[in-house]
Amino acid sequence: MFAFFNKKDPADMDDVQLDTNRIPAHIAVIMDGNGRWAKSRHLPRIAGHKEGMNTVKKITIAASDLGVKVLTLYAFSTENWKRPTDEVNYLMQLPVSFFDTFVPDLIKNNVQVQVMGYVDKLPAATQTAVNNAIEETKDCDGMVLNFALNYGSRAEIVTGVQKIAQQVADGQLTVDEIDDTTVDAALMTASLAPYSDPDLLIRTSGEERISNFLMWQIAYSELVFTDVKWPDFTAATLKACIADYQSRDRRFGGIADNK
Ligand code: FPP
């Protein structure tokens, strides 16, 4: 009960000042609350996803302007196929609309698109949109906008373990040589090195779970939860979440410098 009253939502902070030297290099976001945002306005769930896509555009530019190196967005999980067909179809068409309208802005802002997940299982039109965006932005060397599409952490780890087992079976690796680096290299975030692990993970809409997202990579991430639903998330909310992150003491299992 008291914990409830003491709990602070970073979004309640007004006009925060950020330390520009400590902007998290990799921010990952679980963009939750689209359906509830729509429902509270008596709109169909897909209206929430459409507004959520507009938020993606705004937050991409805001993160890039702040000097973030990688922004990973959980757009569709390996479990989201369980949703009604109409909603799945809409979510599959969103990357097509997004890239159709937004690639010129991405290029103007020097943002490179990457995608992690089982892309080959997506509908052909979605795959084409994604692959074209990757190709068109490949020379951009600013922020990486990394979409998790048909992504799930357990599936990613299973695939990674299979890759490593195959390397052992082929005699390229011994069991004793398997270490953290071997696992990092076998996961879908390998191409983001040296920023494979998020510094900050944000989940919107008041839910406080990981939902099969980047489970290996968030071992030492700071977790920030806000009640703000994704369609209402703004550049100011992002800054407030980063301010919360900057107030934390990251020790990575060690002790603070001043102790
Ligand atoms: C979870 O909210 C959100 C999703 C499953 C989809 C998120 C996708 C976007 C925000 C758009 C992505 C844009 C591109 C370009 C791919 P929910 O619908 O489960 O929310 P609820 O818990 O309120 O129902």
Residues whose N, C-alpha, C, O or C-beta is under 5 A from the ligand:
A	BS01	FPP	M31 D32 G33 N34 G35 R36 W37 H49 G52 M53 V56 Y74 A75 L94 P95 F98
